[in-house]
Amino acid sequence: MQVARISGVLLLAWLGACAGGGGKDSGKQEARSDSSGTAAPPPPAAALPDSGAATFRVAGTEPFWALEITRRELRFITPEDTSGIRFSRGGSVTSGDTLRWSATAHGTTIEARIWPSQCSDGMSDRVWTHRAVVRVDSTTYRGCAVQT
C-alpha cells in the first residue's frame, strides 16, 4: 500500500502537478471544434512538427497516466507501473493536423494521436499546446501534450 502511494506521488511530481486534461474512457471519439461549435480547420503545414523527429510528453488524470514519446521509444507510465511499458518507436503517420504512432510490445498494443490544440489539465492554470488520445489495448486515455 505504501509503495503504491509513493509511486503515485512520484508520478504526480513527474507530471509537475499538471497532468493532462483527461482520463480514460471506453473509446468515445474526440470532437475538435472552435468556440462556435464548428470544426476547426487544421493548422498550416508549417505548424506541424517534423513527425520523424517529434518528441512529446503526454499526461492525463483520473486515473493518472503519462506517455513519453522520444526518438527511440514510447513509454506508457501509471502510478502502479512507474517503470512503464516500453514500445520501440517506429515512424509516425501524419493525417491532417494529427500525428499518430502505434506499436506492440509484450503482448500490449499502443496507439497515440496528438494534434495542436490548447488543452487545460483541470488541475492547474497551465495551458498545454496539444491534445492527445492514447489507446492501450482496449482502454482509451485522453489528455494533454507538449512537444519537448
Summary of the structure (lengths in Angstrom):
residues: 148
radius of gyration: 14.9
end to end distance: 33.3
largest distance: 48.8
contacts: 434
relative contact order: 0.24
helix: 11%
strand: 48%
